[in-house]
Amino acid sequence: MTYTQQFSPSLIRPLTADEEASYKKNGFLIYKSEAVRAYRNDVIEDVRKISLRLIAHLGHSEKTVHELDALPFDDLVLWCQKHDDEQTPAAVTVPAIRVDRPFVKKFMTLPHQDYWYSMVCDNSVVIWCALTKIIREMGYLGAVPGSHTNGILPFMTSDQGATFSLKNDYPPEKYIDVILEDDEILIFNQYLVHKSGYNEGDRPRITMQVRYNDLETMDELVQTFEGVTSKYVTKRQNEYLSK
């Protein structure tokens, strides 16, 4: 297996004035750069290496591992799906690698704002990108442009999909599909209303999310972007719901 890092900070392109204005207006920005393509490729190769180690650890032959290593990443993901009977999401760390399997609804995120899962910083952004090719049948991320300007919206607990959802959702026509190329990532405000698309395709949708908090405006220096909601976030959520 060959693996060489392609990302270099020198590839990073500063935002243009138009991009900054678009972000402020819409609450999100699709950032296009060769740095994105290089970084995404590095992440994919890291995920590939870990997957192949797990496949070998589970008892598959060296020949099988070698053949899988030669496959495009999307085909490796499809092989894993066909040999995986466990309908559980991927373990979450920082960054979070999310797996949305076909026709599985219980892990979907309903319309929400990411602030609900942090509540520690008013000035934070989330960076989101797809690691596999996503077509319409696999479900695009849906977002409501400009919804971030209303701040935190009333939310409620939910027994369907995500733990929390909007009390009053936007009409469907307000949502737009976020469609990214290999050299694009999505940067969005934590107050932006967005939701998962339903995967009706034939293979998993794999995405990556990273949250950046502004240290200058954080209430407390705590880790909140976790697979299991932190005690800090749970306390803040309960305080909000009790109002």
Helices and strands as residue ranges (DSSP letters): G 9-11, H 17-26, E 28-32, H 34-57, H 62-69, H 73-82, E 96-100, G 114-117, E 124-130, G 136-138, E 141-143, G 147-150, E 155-157, E 164-166, G 172-174, E 176-178, E 184-189, E 194-195, E 205-213, G 215-217, H 231-241
